Amino acid sequence: MARRLPPLNALRAFEAAARHLSFTKAAEELNVTQAAVSHQIKALEEWLGLPLFRRMNRALALTEAGQSYLPPVREAMDTLAQATDSLIRSDNAGALTVSTMPSFAAKWLVPRLTRFQKRFPDLDVRVQSTSLMVDFARHDVDLAIRFGNGDWPDLHVERLLTEDIFPVGHPSLLDGDCPLVCPEDLRHHTLLHDDYRISWAIWCRAAGIEGLDVERGPRFDDSSFTLQAAINGHGVALARGALVADDIANGRLVRLFDVRLPGSVAYYVVSPPHYLSRPKVKAFRDWLFEEAENIR
């Protein structure tokens, strides 16, 4: 059975006016006009079919009906306020779920998460790694990091990182029997492949290399696997700058040659627009951009 409830704004106006015994003070508290308070209370009295106030010259008093109605209304308003505060506090702590691609999670996001956890110890970040775009209406996800052209209608989209594409390999490839000194030396080394749209064929054309078999070498369906193979010394990979920033800084990989291609797509932070009003989502979003700025 449906509940018979008067409008919430009318109840708020009644509770404030009854507490102050003043329409003027109630209006100041609710940040509305005195006329608006008077209108709301008149509408409530008409809805109830009972007068709640006695309006006198420069005075306001509760009727018997108003006196009996005020305590349960005040209790209900207090309960609603407490429930709202509790919900907001729980949304500022607990879990924060982030969806992103496995390669970005492994090579960029996860290595940096400790810094976020130290700053926000009450938030537990849960990383969901998937190559599929999240459906915020169906999945319990607070924020997504996606790789593409930024065309995701009805969502708040911000470019996080752009990147260049260039070859990388283990530092040992700079020495040995066939050191990698110039792009043509790639013919003596294994090429590693992933499913990124800029392939070895495209890079070699930009570098002016001819006669190189750009189809040879192992293939991986995720860039993090390709880069791990390069770290292990199994060949040369075409790397996206953001994914190898830490590996190059730590000496696990070296950038090879001077030829780099601008990436045609970028990493974006994606969420429904109203999600960013939630403190924990905004905190994570701001932290992401702070980390991205540090590697530029």
C-alpha positions in Angstrom: 0.0 0.0 0.0 1.4 3.4 -1.0 2.3 5.8 1.8 0.3 9.0 2.0 3.0 11.6 2.6 2.9 15.4 2.2 5.7 17.1 0.1 9.1 17.1 1.9 9.6 20.8 1.3 6.4 21.6 3.0 7.4 19.5 6.0 10.8 21.2 6.2 9.1 24.6 6.2 6.7 23.5 8.9 9.4 22.1 11.1 11.6 25.1 10.8 8.7 27.6 11.3 7.4 25.6 14.3 10.9 25.5 15.9 11.4 29.2 15.5 7.8 30.2 15.7 8.7 32.6 12.9 8.2 32.4 9.2 11.1 35.0 8.8 13.6 32.9 10.7 12.5 29.7 9.0 13.0 31.4 5.6 16.6 32.5 6.6 17.4 29.0 7.7 16.1 27.4 4.6 17.6 30.1 2.3 14.2 31.0 0.7 11.8 33.9 1.0 9.3 34.4 3.7 6.6 34.2 1.1 7.9 30.8 0.0 7.7 29.5 3.6 4.2 30.8 4.0 3.1 29.2 0.7 4.6 25.8 1.7 2.9 25.8 5.1 -0.5 26.9 3.6 -0.2 24.1 1.1 0.6 21.6 3.9 -2.4 22.8 5.9 -4.6 22.4 2.8 -3.2 18.9 2.2 -3.9 17.9 5.9 -7.2 19.7 6.1 -6.1 21.2 9.4 -4.6 24.6 10.5 -1.1 24.2 12.0 -0.5 27.8 13.1 -2.4 30.6 14.6 -1.3 33.8 12.9 -1.5 36.8 15.2 -0.2 40.3 15.0 3.6 40.0 15.2 3.3 36.5 16.7 3.0 32.9 15.6 1.7 30.0 17.6 1.0 26.4 17.0 -2.5 25.1 17.0 -3.2 21.9 19.0 -2.9 20.0 15.7 0.5 21.6 15.0 1.7 20.8 18.5 0.9 17.1 18.1 2.3 17.0 14.6 5.6 18.6 15.3 7.4 15.9 17.4 6.9 13.0 14.9 7.8 15.4 12.0 11.0 16.5 13.8 11.9 12.9 14.6 11.4 11.9 11.0 13.5 14.8 9.8 16.3 13.9 12.2 16.2 10.3 11.1 16.3 11.3 7.5 19.2 13.6 8.1 21.2 11.0 10.1 20.6 8.4 7.3 21.8 10.9 4.7 24.9 11.8 6.7 25.7 8.1 7.2 25.3 7.4 3.5 27.6 10.3 2.6 30.2 9.2 5.1 30.2 5.7 3.8 30.6 7.0 0.3 33.7 8.9 1.3 35.3 5.7 2.7 35.1 2.0 1.9 35.6 0.8 -1.6 36.3 2.7 -4.8 36.1 0.6 -8.0 38.1 1.6 -11.0 37.8 -0.1 -14.4 40.7 0.0 -16.9 42.6 -2.1 -19.4 44.9 -4.9 -18.1 48.0 -3.2 -19.7 47.3 0.2 -18.1 46.5 -1.4 -14.7 49.7 -3.5 -14.7 52.2 -0.9 -16.1 50.9 2.4 -14.9 48.1 2.3 -12.3 49.0 -0.5 -9.9 52.6 0.6 -9.4 51.3 4.0 -8.2 48.4 3.0 -6.0 50.5 2.9 -2.8 50.8 6.7 -3.0 47.0 7.1 -3.2 46.4 4.6 -0.3 48.9 6.5 1.9 47.0 9.7 1.2 43.5 8.2 1.6 43.9 5.2 4.0 40.1 4.9 4.5 39.6 4.1 0.8 40.1 0.7 -0.6 40.7 0.8 -4.4 39.4 -2.2 -6.4 40.8 -2.4 -9.9 38.7 -4.2 -12.5 40.9 -5.0 -15.5 38.9 -5.4 -18.7 39.3 -4.4 -22.4 35.5 -3.7 -22.5 33.9 -0.3 -21.9 32.1 -0.4 -18.6 28.3 0.2 -18.5 27.9 2.4 -15.5 24.2 1.8 -15.4 24.7 -2.0 -14.9 28.1 -2.3 -13.2 29.2 -1.2 -9.8 32.1 1.0 -11.0 33.0 4.5 -9.8 35.5 5.5 -12.5 37.0 4.2 -15.7 40.2 4.8 -17.5 39.9 4.1 -21.2 42.1 4.2 -24.3 40.5 5.7 -27.4 39.4 8.9 -29.1 37.4 10.2 -26.2 34.0 9.8 -28.0 31.8 8.3 -25.2 28.4 10.1 -25.3 26.6 11.1 -22.1 29.7 10.6 -20.0 32.2 13.0 -18.4 35.4 12.5 -20.4 38.8 14.0 -19.6 42.1 13.3 -21.4 44.6 12.0 -19.0 47.6 11.0 -21.0 48.8 11.2 -24.6 51.8 9.3 -25.7 54.4 8.7 -28.4 55.2 5.3 -29.9 58.9 4.1 -30.0 60.9 0.9 -29.8 62.2 -0.4 -26.5 64.4 -3.2 -25.5 66.5 -4.7 -22.7 69.7 -2.6 -22.0 71.8 -5.6 -23.0 70.6 -5.2 -26.6 72.9 -2.1 -26.9 75.9 -4.4 -26.6 76.7 -7.9 -27.8 77.3 -9.4 -31.2 74.6 -7.3 -33.0 74.2 -4.1 -31.0 71.2 -2.0 -31.8 72.8 1.3 -32.9 70.5 2.3 -35.8 67.0 1.1 -37.0 68.5 -1.1 -39.7 70.0 -3.3 -36.9 66.5 -4.5 -36.1 66.9 -7.1 -38.9 69.2 -9.0 -36.5 66.7 -9.0 -33.6 63.2 -10.5 -32.7 60.3 -8.1 -33.1 57.6 -8.4 -30.5 54.0 -7.6 -31.4 50.8 -6.6 -29.7 47.3 -5.6 -31.0 48.0 -1.8 -31.0 47.0 0.0 -34.2 50.5 1.4 -34.8 52.4 -1.7 -36.0 56.0 -2.4 -36.9 55.2 -1.9 -40.5 54.0 1.7 -39.8 57.0 2.5 -37.7 59.4 1.1 -40.2 58.0 3.3 -42.9 58.4 6.3 -40.7 62.0 5.3 -40.0 62.7 4.7 -43.7 63.6 1.0 -43.2 63.0 -1.3 -46.2 63.4 -5.0 -46.6 62.7 -5.8 -43.0 60.2 -8.7 -42.3 57.9 -6.9 -40.0 55.6 -9.9 -39.5 58.1 -12.1 -37.8 58.2 -12.6 -34.1 55.8 -13.6 -31.3 52.4 -11.8 -30.8 50.6 -11.0 -27.6 47.0 -9.9 -27.0 48.0 -7.4 -24.3 50.7 -4.8 -24.3 51.9 -5.6 -20.8 52.8 -9.1 -22.0 54.7 -7.6 -24.9 56.6 -5.3 -22.6 57.4 -8.1 -20.2 58.9 -10.1 -23.0 61.1 -7.1 -23.8 62.1 -6.7 -20.2 63.1 -10.4 -20.2 65.3 -9.8 -23.2 63.2 -11.7 -25.7 63.1 -9.0 -28.4 62.2 -5.4 -29.2 58.8 -4.0 -28.6 57.0 -1.0 -29.9 56.0 0.8 -26.7 53.4 3.4 -25.7 55.3 6.0 -23.7 53.0 6.1 -20.6 53.2 2.3 -20.2 57.1 2.2 -20.2 57.8 5.4 -18.2 58.6 3.5 -15.0 60.5 0.7 -16.8 62.8 3.2 -18.5 63.3 5.2 -15.4 64.2 2.1 -13.4 66.6 0.8 -16.2 64.5 -2.3 -17.1 64.1 -1.0 -20.6 65.9 1.5 -22.8 64.4 3.6 -25.6 65.9 2.8 -28.9 66.6 5.3 -31.7 65.2 8.7 -32.3 62.2 7.8 -34.4 58.9 8.2 -32.5 55.3 8.4 -33.7 52.6 10.4 -32.1 49.8 8.2 -30.8 46.5 8.6 -32.6 44.5 8.0 -29.4 44.9 8.7 -25.7 44.0 7.6 -22.2 40.8 9.2 -20.8 39.2 9.3 -17.4 35.5 8.5 -17.8 32.5 8.6 -15.5 28.9 9.7 -15.4 28.9 13.5 -14.8 27.3 13.4 -11.4 29.7 10.9 -10.1 32.4 13.6 -9.7 30.3 15.3 -7.0 31.1 12.3 -4.8 34.2 13.1 -2.7 36.0 9.7 -3.2 35.6 9.8 -6.9 36.8 13.4 -7.2 39.8 12.5 -4.9 40.8 9.6 -7.2 40.3 11.7 -10.3 42.5 14.5 -9.0 45.2 12.1 -7.9 45.2 10.5 -11.4 45.9 13.9 -13.0 48.5 14.7 -10.4 50.4 11.4 -11.2 50.0 12.0 -15.0 51.5 15.5 -14.6 54.6 14.0 -12.9 55.6 11.9 -15.9 55.1 14.6 -18.5 
